[in-house]
Amino acid sequence: MSIKELTYLGFGAAAGVAAVVLFAPRSGSDTRDYLHSKAEDATDFVRARASDVLDAVSQMAERGKKAVRYQTENLTAAVDAGVETYREGVQTTP
């Protein structure tokens, strides 16, 4: 989405919220209480999703560390084998 589209989306959302508040069938204090509870629900939802994302990122980072560690061990073993083969070749070459 472009910035222009996001701006239009924001204006549309603001207009929708304004229309809901103006034409709400509840009294002002009831509407404020309702909106406050919905805002708290939304905050809790966002925090829960953020926590889920953080957990997923942590798991991915741990998997990445394990993969790097595994590849490092494999590379080290390959280098050691190459060095050993080279030494054996040097010793057997007249």
HELIX and SHEET records of a PDB file:
HELIX    1   1 ILE A    3  LEU A   22  1                                  20    
HELIX    2   2 GLY A   28  THR A   92  1                                  65    
END                                                                             
